[in-house]
Amino acid sequence: MKIRTHEIVDIFTREIPEDAEFLKLEDAFKTFGTEKKLYVHNMFINPKKNRGIIYLGNENKLISLPESYNDELNDYINQSVEGDTTINDGKFFFTLYTYKNTKYNKDVIAVKFGADE
């Protein structure tokens, strides 16, 4: 079953508590810096704002990602629907890093996803 962006599925075992703090990507970068593995325990695409939201269970934080990450998040959600347990097993993470955007001549915060074996 392929999940579309606007569908919310109940496939992740870690619930998102109501008191989870919401952070923009820039605030997450200020809080966590670079190279720290931030483990993802739940994720969804907010259909109203069309932005990916990831939940960091160990930190009780929700991080809003730019729309440019939606396709990648949808792929991970669909892999979970199809039986991949990496997220539910606590092995899926991302790190933050910066790079220089030469078109606008400014530093940009980006996300790199990975998984422990």
N, C-alpha and C positions, 0 to 999 in steps of 0.2 A: 504494500500500500504506500503510495507516494503522498507525502504531506505537502500541502501548499502553504504559502506564507501566512495566510490569514487563519489557518486552523490551529487550534491549541490542542495538544495531545497530552495524555497523562501517561508518560512512559518513563519518567524519571522518579526514582525512589525517594529522593530528597525533596521534601516540600519546601516552599519558600515561605518563611514566616512573615507575618504582617509587620513586624518591627525591623525588617531588613532595611538597611540604609541604602539609599539610591545615590550613585555617583556617576557623573559624566566621565568620559574617558580622560579628560584633562585632570579632573580631581583624583581619579584612580592613579594616574601617573604621579601626581604630587604625593599621594599617600604611599604607594608601593615602589615607585622608582622602576628601574630597568633590571632585567635579568632574574627577577624573582619569579618562580613558578607559582602562578595563581590557579588553584584547582577549581574547575567548573563542576557544579553539582546539578545544575538545571539550566535550561535556556529556552527562549521562545522569541518570536517576532511580534512586537507590539503592532497590531493591525491598524490602530488609529494613527500612529506616527511613523509606521514602516521602518522601525529601528529594531535591531537585534538587542535583546536583553539577556545577559548571562548572570547567573547566581553563583557567588563564591561562598559556599557553605561554611568553610572554616573561618571566614572573616565576617559572615552575615552581611554581605554587600551585594547589591544589584548594580551591574555596570551597563551603561547604555553604549552601544557601539554604533558607528556611522552606518548608513544604509549600504555602503559599499561592501560590508561584510555579510549582508543578508543571504546571498547565494551560498556562501561557505557555511553559515550557520544552518541553513536548510539542509545542506548535505549531511552535516553531523546529526541533525534531528532525524532525518530519514534513515541513516545508518542505525540509529538507536531503535527506531521502529522496526527495522529489519532484523534486530537481534543483537547488534553490537552492544556490549555491556561496558565499554570503556568509561563512559561518563558515570554510570551507576556504580562502577567499581572504584571510583575516585582516582582514576589514572589520567584523566583528560585535563589539560592545563593550557594556559596561555602566558606569554611574557609580553611586556611592553618595551618598545624601543623607539628611538627617534631617528629621523633622517631629514636631510635638507631637501626641501622642495625647490628645485631650481627655477621653476616657472614663476613661483610667487616669492622666492628668496626668503623662505622662513622654515623653521623646524616644524616637523609634523610628527605627531604621535601615531604609532602603528601597533598592530597586534600580530603576534605569531603564535599559532596553535601547535600543540604537540601532545604526545601521550607517552606515559611511562610504560615500560614493557612488563 
